[in-house]
């Protein structure tokens, strides 16, 4: 099964690619917004869907670390790289500008849900700090809800829950 994304509303449409030949054009109509669009089937033009990709949890271990979005009922496993400074985490919606978008259909995740700050301390080691954005459903750290004023220091393997989605912190590998 393959998925294509509607260019208007970003809704995913799933179809069975084995029923079609390379070079064949398909026309879709989005069930949500009724936008019609076409794609051409071809081995070199279609990228594997994220569900079929092999996701390496430590692929960004040499930079500033990453957030592993654990597969849930809404979507699939993702690895999101972190950068120095504030990393605003939330649900991806076309037109929003957040630094770390999660591709999900989870309605309980806000578009700007929580923030992980990455900085170096006076010894040069990376420090990860979590805070709520604030969000409507709250940010949970190890099953404890954070208030708008809480700041939590994170370590490798810290579990964060936003909406119905679980995130795991993978810190950068430091010598």
MOWO-V725608 format. One record per helix or strand of 2 or more residues. SS is the DSSP state (a for helix, b for strand). FROM is the first residue (numbers start at 1). LEN is the number of residues. Records with the same first field share a line. If there is no record, write none. Layout:
SS->FROM-LEN, FROM-LEN
This chain:
b->2-4, 12-4, 25-5, 36-5, 66-4, 78-4, 85-7, 100-3, 114-7, 126-7, 139-3, 144-2, 152-3, 159-4, 165-6
a->17-3
